[in-house]
Amino acid sequence: MEGKDLYDLICMRRSCRAYLAKQVAPDLLLQVIEAGRMAPSGMNVQQCHFIAIRKQELLEKIRALMEQIVANLDATTANPMLAQSIKLAKVGKHNFYYGAPTLIVVANRRDNANNVPDSAAALQNMMLMATAVGLGNCWINNLRWNGDAPPIRQFLEEIGVKQDEAVYGALALGYAVDAPKTALVRSGNVVDIWE
Ligand SMILES: Cc1cc2nc3c(=O)[nH]c(=O)nc-3n(C[C@H](O)[C@H](O)[C@H](O)COP(=O)(O)O)c2cc1C
């Protein structure tokens, strides 16, 4: 593979926030998860725990639990995206994973000093693989922010998150409603090179 091909793929990846109801084919799901499994981890501990939720009943359960939490947040927040989520949650129309048919939860051990970067490496690999196989995807952080709220924690343990694990991110996955967008201009991110 040429370096340019990988760069083009990196630029093609965009956050998708509208999905078709069609479920992700099992072989594509496995390819995406495999890309996450192949991510590096500090000291090679390999402690990521991937849990793919595809059952509509479970997706709806976690959506409703999260909606209750978001509806009770302070609506005077200066964060416009959060303000919009609170507004939607108050009228029962908030879906933190945007109705994606598959949500891959990434948990890791709380006592792993690299739990955040290890999970992030896995999520980035999965986003790129999803893009490569034509699947819309979006990093979802709500389960990280609210994973210890009692009803959410209970749900997470029901789907297999272990007592010594916490959620560090999740990936919404599905077929995008809209055609692929061009890369967002990156005007931040500072680079210094010393030669
Ligand atoms: C660590 C991290 C957390 C994110 N959490 C969320 C999230 O909870 N919900 C969401 O809609 N997008 C989330 N995003 C997506 C970003 O908003 C998005 O990547 C950014 O706006 C750039 O747009 P692009 O992904 O289309 O290039 C997250 C991205 C990262 C890297």
PDBQT file of the ligand as one rigid body, heavy atoms in Angstrom, charges set to zero:
ROOT
HETATM    1  C1  LIG A 201     -12.169  11.605  21.967  1.00  0.00    +0.000 C 
HETATM    2  C2  LIG A 201     -13.342  11.910  21.079  1.00  0.00    +0.000 A 
HETATM    3  C3  LIG A 201     -14.618  11.933  21.616  1.00  0.00    +0.000 A 
HETATM    4  C4  LIG A 201     -15.718  12.210  20.796  1.00  0.00    +0.000 A 
HETATM    5  N1  LIG A 201     -16.976  12.116  21.328  1.00  0.00    +0.000 NA
HETATM    6  C5  LIG A 201     -18.047  12.334  20.537  1.00  0.00    +0.000 A 
HETATM    7  C6  LIG A 201     -19.361  12.161  21.032  1.00  0.00    +0.000 A 
HETATM    8  O1  LIG A 201     -19.589  11.787  22.182  1.00  0.00    +0.000 OA
HETATM    9  N2  LIG A 201     -20.399  12.406  20.195  1.00  0.00    +0.000 N 
HETATM   10  C7  LIG A 201     -20.207  12.825  18.898  1.00  0.00    +0.000 A 
HETATM   11  O2  LIG A 201     -21.194  13.049  18.195  1.00  0.00    +0.000 OA
HETATM   12  N3  LIG A 201     -18.968  12.973  18.384  1.00  0.00    +0.000 NA
HETATM   13  C8  LIG A 201     -17.880  12.731  19.166  1.00  0.00    +0.000 A 
HETATM   14  N4  LIG A 201     -16.620  12.826  18.643  1.00  0.00    +0.000 N 
HETATM   15  C9  LIG A 201     -16.446  13.205  17.228  1.00  0.00    +0.000 C 
HETATM   16  C10 LIG A 201     -15.846  14.613  17.074  1.00  0.00    +0.000 C 
HETATM   17  O3  LIG A 201     -16.815  15.580  17.373  1.00  0.00    +0.000 OA
HETATM   18  C11 LIG A 201     -15.323  14.757  15.623  1.00  0.00    +0.000 C 
HETATM   19  O4  LIG A 201     -14.309  13.813  15.422  1.00  0.00    +0.000 OA
HETATM   20  C12 LIG A 201     -14.783  16.126  15.313  1.00  0.00    +0.000 C 
HETATM   21  O5  LIG A 201     -15.819  17.090  15.381  1.00  0.00    +0.000 OA
HETATM   22  C13 LIG A 201     -14.136  16.200  13.930  1.00  0.00    +0.000 C 
HETATM   23  O6  LIG A 201     -15.044  15.822  12.919  1.00  0.00    +0.000 OA
HETATM   24  P1  LIG A 201     -14.757  14.570  11.966  1.00  0.00    +0.000 P 
HETATM   25  O7  LIG A 201     -14.709  13.347  12.845  1.00  0.00    +0.000 OA
HETATM   26  O8  LIG A 201     -15.910  14.530  11.027  1.00  0.00    +0.000 OA
HETATM   27  O9  LIG A 201     -13.454  14.790  11.265  1.00  0.00    +0.000 OA
HETATM   28  C14 LIG A 201     -15.517  12.530  19.427  1.00  0.00    +0.000 A 
HETATM   29  C15 LIG A 201     -14.227  12.484  18.900  1.00  0.00    +0.000 A 
HETATM   30  C16 LIG A 201     -13.166  12.166  19.696  1.00  0.00    +0.000 A 
HETATM   31  C17 LIG A 201     -11.785  12.061  19.082  1.00  0.00    +0.000 C 
ENDROOT
TORSDOF 0
